[in-house]
Amino acid sequence: MGDQAKRSPNDFLQNVIGRPVIVKLNSGVDYRGTLACLDGYMNIALEQTEEYVNGRLKNKYGDCFIRGNNGKLVDNTL
């Protein structure tokens, strides 16, 4: 647990770039895709993105940009 306690949220996000993630928005919509990049404002770019509303697939996008203030959670447990 020693190493885990020292990791910051930024460390986590830098380690999941290029990996599949779920981004949950404040509105309840989920986006699943590959984390391409993010910035200091938590603006997120995803590739191969799928949009889920109420747990159901609604749309597929090649690339997706999510403004940081809309995001609630980034999860890498796909």
mmCIF file of the N, C-alpha and C atoms, coordinates in Angstrom:
data_MODEL
# 
_entry.id   MODEL 
# 
loop_
_atom_site.group_PDB 
_atom_site.id 
_atom_site.type_symbol 
_atom_site.label_atom_id 
_atom_site.label_alt_id 
_atom_site.label_comp_id 
_atom_site.label_asym_id 
_atom_site.label_entity_id 
_atom_site.label_seq_id 
_atom_site.pdbx_PDB_ins_code 
_atom_site.Cartn_x 
_atom_site.Cartn_y 
_atom_site.Cartn_z 
_atom_site.occupancy 
_atom_site.B_iso_or_equiv 
_atom_site.pdbx_formal_charge 
_atom_site.auth_seq_id 
_atom_site.auth_comp_id 
_atom_site.auth_asym_id 
_atom_site.auth_atom_id 
_atom_site.pdbx_PDB_model_num 
ATOM 1   N N  . MET A 1 1  ? 0.810   -1.192 0.000   1.00 0.00 ? 1  MET A N  1 
ATOM 2   C CA . MET A 1 1  ? 0.000   0.000  0.000   1.00 0.00 ? 1  MET A CA 1 
ATOM 3   C C  . MET A 1 1  ? 0.857   1.262  0.000   1.00 0.00 ? 1  MET A C  1 
ATOM 4   N N  . GLY A 1 2  ? 2.122   1.153  0.311   1.00 0.00 ? 2  GLY A N  1 
ATOM 5   C CA . GLY A 1 2  ? 3.007   2.298  0.378   1.00 0.00 ? 2  GLY A CA 1 
ATOM 6   C C  . GLY A 1 2  ? 3.070   3.091  -0.911  1.00 0.00 ? 2  GLY A C  1 
ATOM 7   N N  . ASP A 1 3  ? 3.284   2.412  -2.062  1.00 0.00 ? 3  ASP A N  1 
ATOM 8   C CA . ASP A 1 3  ? 3.371   3.101  -3.345  1.00 0.00 ? 3  ASP A CA 1 
ATOM 9   C C  . ASP A 1 3  ? 2.027   3.672  -3.765  1.00 0.00 ? 3  ASP A C  1 
ATOM 10  N N  . GLN A 1 4  ? 0.946   2.960  -3.512  1.00 0.00 ? 4  GLN A N  1 
ATOM 11  C CA . GLN A 1 4  ? -0.384  3.423  -3.894  1.00 0.00 ? 4  GLN A CA 1 
ATOM 12  C C  . GLN A 1 4  ? -0.747  4.717  -3.179  1.00 0.00 ? 4  GLN A C  1 
ATOM 13  N N  . ALA A 1 5  ? -0.365  4.855  -1.916  1.00 0.00 ? 5  ALA A N  1 
ATOM 14  C CA . ALA A 1 5  ? -0.713  6.030  -1.132  1.00 0.00 ? 5  ALA A CA 1 
ATOM 15  C C  . ALA A 1 5  ? -0.011  7.288  -1.655  1.00 0.00 ? 5  ALA A C  1 
ATOM 16  N N  . LYS A 1 6  ? 1.120   7.137  -2.328  1.00 0.00 ? 6  LYS A N  1 
ATOM 17  C CA . LYS A 1 6  ? 1.897   8.273  -2.804  1.00 0.00 ? 6  LYS A CA 1 
ATOM 18  C C  . LYS A 1 6  ? 1.495   8.738  -4.199  1.00 0.00 ? 6  LYS A C  1 
ATOM 19  N N  . ARG A 1 7  ? 0.628   7.998  -4.872  1.00 0.00 ? 7  ARG A N  1 
ATOM 20  C CA . ARG A 1 7  ? 0.237   8.352  -6.239  1.00 0.00 ? 7  ARG A CA 1 
ATOM 21  C C  . ARG A 1 7  ? -0.822  9.443  -6.234  1.00 0.00 ? 7  ARG A C  1 
ATOM 22  N N  . SER A 1 8  ? -0.665  10.395 -7.125  1.00 0.00 ? 8  SER A N  1 
ATOM 23  C CA . SER A 1 8  ? -1.634  11.481 -7.257  1.00 0.00 ? 8  SER A CA 1 
ATOM 24  C C  . SER A 1 8  ? -2.616  11.146 -8.379  1.00 0.00 ? 8  SER A C  1 
ATOM 25  N N  . PRO A 1 9  ? -3.743  11.871 -8.447  1.00 0.00 ? 9  PRO A N  1 
ATOM 26  C CA . PRO A 1 9  ? -4.664  11.668 -9.571  1.00 0.00 ? 9  PRO A CA 1 
ATOM 27  C C  . PRO A 1 9  ? -3.978  11.902 -10.919 1.00 0.00 ? 9  PRO A C  1 
ATOM 28  N N  . ASN A 1 10 ? -3.052  12.850 -10.965 1.00 0.00 ? 10 ASN A N  1 
ATOM 29  C CA . ASN A 1 10 ? -2.318  13.111 -12.206 1.00 0.00 ? 10 ASN A CA 1 
ATOM 30  C C  . ASN A 1 10 ? -1.482  11.903 -12.606 1.00 0.00 ? 10 ASN A C  1 
ATOM 31  N N  . ASP A 1 11 ? -0.865  11.232 -11.631 1.00 0.00 ? 11 ASP A N  1 
ATOM 32  C CA . ASP A 1 11 ? -0.092  10.018 -11.924 1.00 0.00 ? 11 ASP A CA 1 
ATOM 33  C C  . ASP A 1 11 ? -0.993  8.962  -12.547 1.00 0.00 ? 11 ASP A C  1 
ATOM 34  N N  . PHE A 1 12 ? -2.175  8.774  -11.964 1.00 0.00 ? 12 PHE A N  1 
ATOM 35  C CA . PHE A 1 12 ? -3.132  7.801  -12.502 1.00 0.00 ? 12 PHE A CA 1 
ATOM 36  C C  . PHE A 1 12 ? -3.473  8.135  -13.949 1.00 0.00 ? 12 PHE A C  1 
ATOM 37  N N  . LEU A 1 13 ? -3.826  9.383  -14.207 1.00 0.00 ? 13 LEU A N  1 
ATOM 38  C CA . LEU A 1 13 ? -4.252  9.770  -15.553 1.00 0.00 ? 13 LEU A CA 1 
ATOM 39  C C  . LEU A 1 13 ? -3.121  9.624  -16.566 1.00 0.00 ? 13 LEU A C  1 
ATOM 40  N N  . GLN A 1 14 ? -1.910  9.959  -16.188 1.00 0.00 ? 14 GLN A N  1 
ATOM 41  C CA . GLN A 1 14 ? -0.784  9.809  -17.109 1.00 0.00 ? 14 GLN A CA 1 
ATOM 42  C C  . GLN A 1 14 ? -0.525  8.338  -17.423 1.00 0.00 ? 14 GLN A C  1 
ATOM 43  N N  . ASN A 1 15 ? -0.803  7.453  -16.468 1.00 0.00 ? 15 ASN A N  1 
ATOM 44  C CA . ASN A 1 15 ? -0.588  6.019  -16.673 1.00 0.00 ? 15 ASN A CA 1 
ATOM 45  C C  . ASN A 1 15 ? -1.665  5.369  -17.519 1.00 0.00 ? 15 ASN A C  1 
ATOM 46  N N  . VAL A 1 16 ? -2.829  5.992  -17.666 1.00 0.00 ? 16 VAL A N  1 
ATOM 47  C CA . VAL A 1 16 ? -3.894  5.370  -18.460 1.00 0.00 ? 16 VAL A CA 1 
ATOM 48  C C  . VAL A 1 16 ? -4.009  5.954  -19.866 1.00 0.00 ? 16 VAL A C  1 
ATOM 49  N N  . ILE A 1 17 ? -3.140  6.893  -20.222 1.00 0.00 ? 17 ILE A N  1 
ATOM 50  C CA . ILE A 1 17 ? -3.154  7.408  -21.600 1.00 0.00 ? 17 ILE A CA 1 
ATOM 51  C C  . ILE A 1 17 ? -2.825  6.251  -22.539 1.00 0.00 ? 17 ILE A C  1 
ATOM 52  N N  . GLY A 1 18 ? -3.652  6.110  -23.569 1.00 0.00 ? 18 GLY A N  1 
ATOM 53  C CA . GLY A 1 18 ? -3.490  5.022  -24.531 1.00 0.00 ? 18 GLY A CA 1 
ATOM 54  C C  . GLY A 1 18 ? -4.250  3.762  -24.148 1.00 0.00 ? 18 GLY A C  1 
ATOM 55  N N  . ARG A 1 19 ? -4.938  3.790  -23.027 1.00 0.00 ? 19 ARG A N  1 
ATOM 56  C CA . ARG A 1 19 ? -5.698  2.617  -22.560 1.00 0.00 ? 19 ARG A CA 1 
ATOM 57  C C  . ARG A 1 19 ? -7.200  2.903  -22.592 1.00 0.00 ? 19 ARG A C  1 
ATOM 58  N N  . PRO A 1 20 ? -8.003  1.841  -22.621 1.00 0.00 ? 20 PRO A N  1 
ATOM 59  C CA . PRO A 1 20 ? -9.464  2.028  -22.582 1.00 0.00 ? 20 PRO A CA 1 
ATOM 60  C C  . PRO A 1 20 ? -9.919  2.595  -21.239 1.00 0.00 ? 20 PRO A C  1 
ATOM 61  N N  . VAL A 1 21 ? -10.826 3.579  -21.290 1.00 0.00 ? 21 VAL A N  1 
ATOM 62  C CA . VAL A 1 21 ? -11.378 4.187  -20.084 1.00 0.00 ? 21 VAL A CA 1 
ATOM 63  C C  . VAL A 1 21 ? -12.882 4.431  -20.254 1.00 0.00 ? 21 VAL A C  1 
ATOM 64  N N  . ILE A 1 22 ? -13.536 4.652  -19.130 1.00 0.00 ? 22 ILE A N  1 
ATOM 65  C CA . ILE A 1 22 ? -14.916 5.124  -19.114 1.00 0.00 ? 22 ILE A CA 1 
ATOM 66  C C  . ILE A 1 22 ? -14.886 6.516  -18.499 1.00 0.00 ? 22 ILE A C  1 
ATOM 67  N N  . VAL A 1 23 ? -15.483 7.480  -19.185 1.00 0.00 ? 23 VAL A N  1 
ATOM 68  C CA . VAL A 1 23 ? -15.617 8.825  -18.648 1.00 0.00 ? 23 VAL A CA 1 
ATOM 69  C C  . VAL A 1 23 ? -17.087 9.045  -18.344 1.00 0.00 ? 23 VAL A C  1 
ATOM 70  N N  . LYS A 1 24 ? -17.398 9.251  -17.069 1.00 0.00 ? 24 LYS A N  1 
ATOM 71  C CA . LYS A 1 24 ? -18.776 9.491  -16.655 1.00 0.00 ? 24 LYS A CA 1 
ATOM 72  C C  . LYS A 1 24 ? -18.976 10.991 -16.527 1.00 0.00 ? 24 LYS A C  1 
ATOM 73  N N  . LEU A 1 25 ? -20.041 11.490 -17.150 1.00 0.00 ? 25 LEU A N  1 
ATOM 74  C CA . LEU A 1 25 ? -20.326 12.915 -17.108 1.00 0.00 ? 25 LEU A CA 1 
ATOM 75  C C  . LEU A 1 25 ? -21.297 13.246 -15.980 1.00 0.00 ? 25 LEU A C  1 
ATOM 76  N N  . ASN A 1 26 ? -21.351 14.512 -15.631 1.00 0.00 ? 26 ASN A N  1 
ATOM 77  C CA . ASN A 1 26 ? -22.289 14.978 -14.613 1.00 0.00 ? 26 ASN A CA 1 
ATOM 78  C C  . ASN A 1 26 ? -23.736 14.681 -15.019 1.00 0.00 ? 26 ASN A C  1 
ATOM 79  N N  . SER A 1 27 ? -24.009 14.639 -16.304 1.00 0.00 ? 27 SER A N  1 
ATOM 80  C CA . SER A 1 27 ? -25.364 14.398 -16.813 1.00 0.00 ? 27 SER A CA 1 
ATOM 81  C C  . SER A 1 27 ? -25.790 12.938 -16.704 1.00 0.00 ? 27 SER A C  1 
ATOM 82  N N  . GLY A 1 28 ? -24.840 12.049 -16.403 1.00 0.00 ? 28 GLY A N  1 
ATOM 83  C CA . GLY A 1 28 ? -25.150 10.622 -16.318 1.00 0.00 ? 28 GLY A CA 1 
ATOM 84  C C  . GLY A 1 28 ? -24.767 9.838  -17.560 1.00 0.00 ? 28 GLY A C  1 
ATOM 85  N N  . VAL A 1 29 ? -24.378 10.519 -18.619 1.00 0.00 ? 29 VAL A N  1 
ATOM 86  C CA . VAL A 1 29 ? -23.954 9.860  -19.859 1.00 0.00 ? 29 VAL A CA 1 
ATOM 87  C C  . VAL A 1 29 ? -22.531 9.333  -19.666 1.00 0.00 ? 29 VAL A C  1 
ATOM 88  N N  . ASP A 1 30 ? -22.257 8.150  -20.205 1.00 0.00 ? 30 ASP A N  1 
ATOM 89  C CA . ASP A 1 30 ? -20.929 7.548  -20.144 1.00 0.00 ? 30 ASP A CA 1 
ATOM 90  C C  . ASP A 1 30 ? -20.326 7.505  -21.545 1.00 0.00 ? 30 ASP A C  1 
ATOM 91  N N  . TYR A 1 31 ? -19.029 7.779  -21.621 1.00 0.00 ? 31 TYR A N  1 
ATOM 92  C CA . TYR A 1 31 ? -18.278 7.632  -22.861 1.00 0.00 ? 31 TYR A CA 1 
ATOM 93  C C  . TYR A 1 31 ? -17.179 6.622  -22.619 1.00 0.00 ? 31 TYR A C  1 
ATOM 94  N N  . ARG A 1 32 ? -17.090 5.643  -23.500 1.00 0.00 ? 32 ARG A N  1 
ATOM 95  C CA . ARG A 1 32 ? -16.058 4.613  -23.411 1.00 0.00 ? 32 ARG A CA 1 
ATOM 96  C C  . ARG A 1 32 ? -15.181 4.706  -24.638 1.00 0.00 ? 32 ARG A C  1 
ATOM 97  N N  . GLY A 1 33 ? -13.879 4.746  -24.407 1.00 0.00 ? 33 GLY A N  1 
ATOM 98  C CA . GLY A 1 33 ? -12.952 4.832  -25.519 1.00 0.00 ? 33 GLY A CA 1 
ATOM 99  C C  . GLY A 1 33 ? -11.526 4.785  -25.026 1.00 0.00 ? 33 GLY A C  1 
ATOM 100 N N  . THR A 1 34 ? -10.606 5.020  -25.940 1.00 0.00 ? 34 THR A N  1 
ATOM 101 C CA . THR A 1 34 ? -9.186  5.028  -25.612 1.00 0.00 ? 34 THR A CA 1 
ATOM 102 C C  . THR A 1 34 ? -8.772  6.458  -25.288 1.00 0.00 ? 34 THR A C  1 
ATOM 103 N N  . LEU A 1 35 ? -8.190  6.648  -24.102 1.00 0.00 ? 35 LEU A N  1 
ATOM 104 C CA . LEU A 1 35 ? -7.768  7.981  -23.684 1.00 0.00 ? 35 LEU A CA 1 
ATOM 105 C C  . LEU A 1 35 ? -6.581  8.418  -24.542 1.00 0.00 ? 35 LEU A C  1 
ATOM 106 N N  . ALA A 1 36 ? -6.798  9.444  -25.364 1.00 0.00 ? 36 ALA A N  1 
ATOM 107 C CA . ALA A 1 36 ? -5.737  9.933  -26.248 1.00 0.00 ? 36 ALA A CA 1 
ATOM 108 C C  . ALA A 1 36 ? -4.876  10.969 -25.538 1.00 0.00 ? 36 ALA A C  1 
ATOM 109 N N  . CYS A 1 37 ? -5.504  11.923 -24.859 1.00 0.00 ? 37 CYS A N  1 
ATOM 110 C CA . CYS A 1 37 ? -4.756  12.940 -24.133 1.00 0.00 ? 37 CYS A CA 1 
ATOM 111 C C  . CYS A 1 37 ? -5.695  13.729 -23.233 1.00 0.00 ? 37 CYS A C  1 
ATOM 112 N N  . LEU A 1 38 ? -5.098  14.499 -22.349 1.00 0.00 ? 38 LEU A N  1 
ATOM 113 C CA . LEU A 1 38 ? -5.847  15.396 -21.483 1.00 0.00 ? 38 LEU A CA 1 
ATOM 114 C C  . LEU A 1 38 ? -4.946  16.547 -21.092 1.00 0.00 ? 38 LEU A C  1 
ATOM 115 N N  . ASP A 1 39 ? -5.560  17.624 -20.600 1.00 0.00 ? 39 ASP A N  1 
ATOM 116 C CA . ASP A 1 39 ? -4.764  18.784 -20.208 1.00 0.00 ? 39 ASP A CA 1 
ATOM 117 C C  . ASP A 1 39 ? -5.014  19.131 -18.743 1.00 0.00 ? 39 ASP A C  1 
ATOM 118 N N  . GLY A 1 40 ? -4.436  20.213 -18.292 1.00 0.00 ? 40 GLY A N  1 
ATOM 119 C CA . GLY A 1 40 ? -4.535  20.629 -16.898 1.00 0.00 ? 40 GLY A CA 1 
ATOM 120 C C  . GLY A 1 40 ? -5.934  21.025 -16.468 1.00 0.00 ? 40 GLY A C  1 
ATOM 121 N N  . TYR A 1 41 ? -6.816  21.284 -17.426 1.00 0.00 ? 41 TYR A N  1 
ATOM 122 C CA . TYR A 1 41 ? -8.210  21.624 -17.123 1.00 0.00 ? 41 TYR A CA 1 
ATOM 123 C C  . TYR A 1 41 ? -9.108  20.397 -17.151 1.00 0.00 ? 41 TYR A C  1 
ATOM 124 N N  . MET A 1 42 ? -8.494  19.216 -17.305 1.00 0.00 ? 42 MET A N  1 
ATOM 125 C CA . MET A 1 42 ? -9.214  17.938 -17.399 1.00 0.00 ? 42 MET A CA 1 
ATOM 126 C C  . MET A 1 42 ? -10.051 17.827 -18.670 1.00 0.00 ? 42 MET A C  1 
ATOM 127 N N  . ASN A 1 43 ? -9.707  18.609 -19.710 1.00 0.00 ? 43 ASN A N  1 
ATOM 128 C CA . ASN A 1 43 ? -10.302 18.385 -21.021 1.00 0.00 ? 43 ASN A CA 1 
ATOM 129 C C  . ASN A 1 43 ? -9.747  17.059 -21.517 1.00 0.00 ? 43 ASN A C  1 
ATOM 130 N N  . ILE A 1 44 ? -10.616 16.217 -22.041 1.00 0.00 ? 44 ILE A N  1 
ATOM 131 C CA . ILE A 1 44 ? -10.240 14.842 -22.381 1.00 0.00 ? 44 ILE A CA 1 
ATOM 132 C C  . ILE A 1 44 ? -10.512 14.579 -23.858 1.00 0.00 ? 44 ILE A C  1 
ATOM 133 N N  . ALA A 1 45 ? -9.563  13.948 -24.523 1.00 0.00 ? 45 ALA A N  1 
ATOM 134 C CA . ALA A 1 45 ? -9.754  13.487 -25.897 1.00 0.00 ? 45 ALA A CA 1 
ATOM 135 C C  . ALA A 1 45 ? -9.762  11.961 -25.888 1.00 0.00 ? 45 ALA A C  1 
ATOM 136 N N  . LEU A 1 46 ? -10.817 11.381 -26.468 1.00 0.00 ? 46 LEU A N  1 
ATOM 137 C CA . LEU A 1 46 ? -10.944 9.932  -26.579 1.00 0.00 ? 46 LEU A CA 1 
ATOM 138 C C  . LEU A 1 46 ? -10.941 9.534  -28.047 1.00 0.00 ? 46 LEU A C  1 
ATOM 139 N N  . GLU A 1 47 ? -10.463 8.327  -28.320 1.00 0.00 ? 47 GLU A N  1 
ATOM 140 C CA . GLU A 1 47 ? -10.517 7.739  -29.662 1.00 0.00 ? 47 GLU A CA 1 
ATOM 141 C C  . GLU A 1 47 ? -11.393 6.496  -29.592 1.00 0.00 ? 47 GLU A C  1 
ATOM 142 N N  . GLN A 1 48 ? -11.983 6.124  -30.722 1.00 0.00 ? 48 GLN A N  1 
ATOM 143 C CA . GLN A 1 48 ? -12.843 4.935  -30.814 1.00 0.00 ? 48 GLN A CA 1 
ATOM 144 C C  . GLN A 1 48 ? -13.903 4.972  -29.711 1.00 0.00 ? 48 GLN A C  1 
ATOM 145 N N  . THR A 1 49 ? -14.642 6.058  -29.670 1.00 0.00 ? 49 THR A N  1 
ATOM 146 C CA . THR A 1 49 ? -15.537 6.354  -28.557 1.00 0.00 ? 49 THR A CA 1 
ATOM 147 C C  . THR A 1 49 ? -16.946 5.826  -28.778 1.00 0.00 ? 49 THR A C  1 
ATOM 148 N N  . GLU A 1 50 ? -17.532 5.295  -27.706 1.00 0.00 ? 50 GLU A N  1 
ATOM 149 C CA . GLU A 1 50 ? -18.923 4.865  -27.686 1.00 0.00 ? 50 GLU A CA 1 
ATOM 150 C C  . GLU A 1 50 ? -19.654 5.650  -26.615 1.00 0.00 ? 50 GLU A C  1 
ATOM 151 N N  . GLU A 1 51 ? -20.866 6.118  -26.939 1.00 0.00 ? 51 GLU A N  1 
ATOM 152 C CA . GLU A 1 51 ? -21.684 6.884  -26.003 1.00 0.00 ? 51 GLU A CA 1 
ATOM 153 C C  . GLU A 1 51 ? -22.786 5.990  -25.441 1.00 0.00 ? 51 GLU A C  1 
ATOM 154 N N  . TYR A 1 52 ? -22.891 5.953  -24.120 1.00 0.00 ? 52 TYR A N  1 
ATOM 155 C CA . TYR A 1 52 ? -23.907 5.142  -23.446 1.00 0.00 ? 52 TYR A CA 1 
ATOM 156 C C  . TYR A 1 52 ? -24.820 6.044  -22.629 1.00 0.00 ? 52 TYR A C  1 
ATOM 157 N N  . VAL A 1 53 ? -26.132 5.880  -22.827 1.00 0.00 ? 53 VAL A N  1 
ATOM 158 C CA . VAL A 1 53 ? -27.135 6.606  -22.058 1.00 0.00 ? 53 VAL A CA 1 
ATOM 159 C C  . VAL A 1 53 ? -27.987 5.565  -21.345 1.00 0.00 ? 53 VAL A C  1 
ATOM 160 N N  . ASN A 1 54 ? -28.080 5.677  -20.045 1.00 0.00 ? 54 ASN A N  1 
ATOM 161 C CA . ASN A 1 54 ? -28.805 4.695  -19.226 1.00 0.00 ? 54 ASN A CA 1 
ATOM 162 C C  . ASN A 1 54 ? -28.307 3.270  -19.486 1.00 0.00 ? 54 ASN A C  1 
ATOM 163 N N  . GLY A 1 55 ? -27.002 3.135  -19.690 1.00 0.00 ? 55 GLY A N  1 
ATOM 164 C CA . GLY A 1 55 ? -26.393 1.828  -19.889 1.00 0.00 ? 55 GLY A CA 1 
ATOM 165 C C  . GLY A 1 55 ? -26.563 1.239  -21.277 1.00 0.00 ? 55 GLY A C  1 
ATOM 166 N N  . ARG A 1 56 ? -27.194 1.965  -22.185 1.00 0.00 ? 56 ARG A N  1 
ATOM 167 C CA . ARG A 1 56 ? -27.425 1.462  -23.546 1.00 0.00 ? 56 ARG A CA 1 
ATOM 168 C C  . ARG A 1 56 ? -26.603 2.256  -24.555 1.00 0.00 ? 56 ARG A C  1 
ATOM 169 N N  . LEU A 1 57 ? -25.989 1.524  -25.482 1.00 0.00 ? 57 LEU A N  1 
ATOM 170 C CA . LEU A 1 57 ? -25.184 2.153  -26.528 1.00 0.00 ? 57 LEU A CA 1 
ATOM 171 C C  . LEU A 1 57 ? -26.081 3.030  -27.399 1.00 0.00 ? 57 LEU A C  1 
ATOM 172 N N  . LYS A 1 58 ? -25.733 4.318  -27.522 1.00 0.00 ? 58 LYS A N  1 
ATOM 173 C CA . LYS A 1 58 ? -26.520 5.253  -28.327 1.00 0.00 ? 58 LYS A CA 1 
ATOM 174 C C  . LYS A 1 58 ? -25.804 5.686  -29.589 1.00 0.00 ? 58 LYS A C  1 
ATOM 175 N N  . ASN A 1 59 ? -24.473 5.791  -29.537 1.00 0.00 ? 59 ASN A N  1 
ATOM 176 C CA . ASN A 1 59 ? -23.746 6.314  -30.687 1.00 0.00 ? 59 ASN A CA 1 
ATOM 177 C C  . ASN A 1 59 ? -22.291 5.875  -30.631 1.00 0.00 ? 59 ASN A C  1 
ATOM 178 N N  . LYS A 1 60 ? -21.644 5.887  -31.790 1.00 0.00 ? 60 LYS A N  1 
ATOM 179 C CA . LYS A 1 60 ? -20.210 5.606  -31.885 1.00 0.00 ? 60 LYS A CA 1 
ATOM 180 C C  . LYS A 1 60 ? -19.558 6.767  -32.618 1.00 0.00 ? 60 LYS A C  1 
ATOM 181 N N  . TYR A 1 61 ? -18.403 7.182  -32.103 1.00 0.00 ? 61 TYR A N  1 
ATOM 182 C CA . TYR A 1 61 ? -17.650 8.289  -32.683 1.00 0.00 ? 61 TYR A CA 1 
ATOM 183 C C  . TYR A 1 61 ? -16.208 7.839  -32.903 1.00 0.00 ? 61 TYR A C  1 
ATOM 184 N N  . GLY A 1 62 ? -15.561 8.398  -33.893 1.00 0.00 ? 62 GLY A N  1 
ATOM 185 C CA . GLY A 1 62 ? -14.147 8.125  -34.078 1.00 0.00 ? 62 GLY A CA 1 
ATOM 186 C C  . GLY A 1 62 ? -13.346 8.788  -32.973 1.00 0.00 ? 62 GLY A C  1 
ATOM 187 N N  . ASP A 1 63 ? -13.483 10.114 -32.885 1.00 0.00 ? 63 ASP A N  1 
ATOM 188 C CA . ASP A 1 63 ? -12.801 10.893 -31.859 1.00 0.00 ? 63 ASP A CA 1 
ATOM 189 C C  . ASP A 1 63 ? -13.841 11.703 -31.090 1.00 0.00 ? 63 ASP A C  1 
ATOM 190 N N  . CYS A 1 64 ? -13.542 11.978 -29.834 1.00 0.00 ? 64 CYS A N  1 
ATOM 191 C CA . CYS A 1 64 ? -14.479 12.701 -28.980 1.00 0.00 ? 64 CYS A CA 1 
ATOM 192 C C  . CYS A 1 64 ? -13.681 13.608 -28.060 1.00 0.00 ? 64 CYS A C  1 
ATOM 193 N N  . PHE A 1 65 ? -14.156 14.832 -27.885 1.00 0.00 ? 65 PHE A N  1 
ATOM 194 C CA . PHE A 1 65 ? -13.528 15.781 -26.965 1.00 0.00 ? 65 PHE A CA 1 
ATOM 195 C C  . PHE A 1 65 ? -14.525 16.112 -25.873 1.00 0.00 ? 65 PHE A C  1 
ATOM 196 N N  . ILE A 1 66 ? -14.126 15.951 -24.624 1.00 0.00 ? 66 ILE A N  1 
ATOM 197 C CA . ILE A 1 66 ? -15.001 16.221 -23.486 1.00 0.00 ? 66 ILE A CA 1 
ATOM 198 C C  . ILE A 1 66 ? -14.401 17.373 -22.692 1.00 0.00 ? 66 ILE A C  1 
ATOM 199 N N  . ARG A 1 67 ? -15.189 18.409 -22.546 1.00 0.00 ? 67 ARG A N  1 
ATOM 200 C CA . ARG A 1 67 ? -14.736 19.565 -21.776 1.00 0.00 ? 67 ARG A CA 1 
ATOM 201 C C  . ARG A 1 67 ? -14.629 19.187 -20.304 1.00 0.00 ? 67 ARG A C  1 
ATOM 202 N N  . GLY A 1 68 ? -13.564 19.609 -19.664 1.00 0.00 ? 68 GLY A N  1 
ATOM 203 C CA . GLY A 1 68 ? -13.237 19.182 -18.307 1.00 0.00 ? 68 GLY A CA 1 
ATOM 204 C C  . GLY A 1 68 ? -14.313 19.406 -17.267 1.00 0.00 ? 68 GLY A C  1 
ATOM 205 N N  . ASN A 1 69 ? -15.058 20.512 -17.349 1.00 0.00 ? 69 ASN A N  1 
ATOM 206 C CA . ASN A 1 69 ? -16.042 20.774 -16.311 1.00 0.00 ? 69 ASN A CA 1 
ATOM 207 C C  . ASN A 1 69 ? -17.285 19.893 -16.434 1.00 0.00 ? 69 ASN A C  1 
ATOM 208 N N  . ASN A 1 70 ? -17.399 19.113 -17.501 1.00 0.00 ? 70 ASN A N  1 
ATOM 209 C CA . ASN A 1 70 ? -18.520 18.183 -17.663 1.00 0.00 ? 70 ASN A CA 1 
ATOM 210 C C  . ASN A 1 70 ? -18.222 16.803 -17.089 1.00 0.00 ? 70 ASN A C  1 
ATOM 211 N N  . GLY A 1 71 ? -16.952 16.508 -16.896 1.00 0.00 ? 71 GLY A N  1 
ATOM 212 C CA . GLY A 1 71 ? -16.557 15.176 -16.432 1.00 0.00 ? 71 GLY A CA 1 
ATOM 213 C C  . GLY A 1 71 ? -16.722 15.014 -14.919 1.00 0.00 ? 71 GLY A C  1 
ATOM 214 N N  . LYS A 1 72 ? -17.092 13.812 -14.529 1.00 0.00 ? 72 LYS A N  1 
ATOM 215 C CA . LYS A 1 72 ? -17.276 13.501 -13.121 1.00 0.00 ? 72 LYS A CA 1 
ATOM 216 C C  . LYS A 1 72 ? -16.283 12.445 -12.670 1.00 0.00 ? 72 LYS A C  1 
ATOM 217 N N  . LEU A 1 73 ? -15.955 11.476 -13.569 1.00 0.00 ? 73 LEU A N  1 
ATOM 218 C CA . LEU A 1 73 ? -15.140 10.336 -13.181 1.00 0.00 ? 73 LEU A CA 1 
ATOM 219 C C  . LEU A 1 73 ? -14.442 9.758  -14.403 1.00 0.00 ? 73 LEU A C  1 
ATOM 220 N N  . VAL A 1 74 ? -13.192 9.359  -14.246 1.00 0.00 ? 74 VAL A N  1 
ATOM 221 C CA . VAL A 1 74 ? -12.462 8.596  -15.258 1.00 0.00 ? 74 VAL A CA 1 
ATOM 222 C C  . VAL A 1 74 ? -12.119 7.265  -14.630 1.00 0.00 ? 74 VAL A C  1 
ATOM 223 N N  . ASP A 1 75 ? -12.584 6.178  -15.258 1.00 0.00 ? 75 ASP A N  1 
ATOM 224 C CA . ASP A 1 75 ? -12.426 4.839  -14.716 1.00 0.00 ? 75 ASP A CA 1 
ATOM 225 C C  . ASP A 1 75 ? -11.714 3.964  -15.746 1.00 0.00 ? 75 ASP A C  1 
ATOM 226 N N  . ASN A 1 76 ? -10.733 3.193  -15.327 1.00 0.00 ? 76 ASN A N  1 
ATOM 227 C CA . ASN A 1 76 ? -10.008 2.323  -16.269 1.00 0.00 ? 76 ASN A CA 1 
ATOM 228 C C  . ASN A 1 76 ? -10.287 0.859  -16.024 1.00 0.00 ? 76 ASN A C  1 
ATOM 229 N N  . THR A 1 77 ? -11.412 0.505  -15.438 1.00 0.00 ? 77 THR A N  1 
ATOM 230 C CA . THR A 1 77 ? -11.724 -0.896 -15.138 1.00 0.00 ? 77 THR A CA 1 
ATOM 231 C C  . THR A 1 77 ? -12.622 -1.503 -16.189 1.00 0.00 ? 77 THR A C  1 
ATOM 232 N N  . LEU A 1 78 ? -12.248 -1.365 -17.446 1.00 0.00 ? 78 LEU A N  1 
ATOM 233 C CA . LEU A 1 78 ? -13.039 -1.974 -18.531 1.00 0.00 ? 78 LEU A CA 1 
ATOM 234 C C  . LEU A 1 78 ? -12.732 -3.439 -18.647 1.00 0.00 ? 78 LEU A C  1 
# 
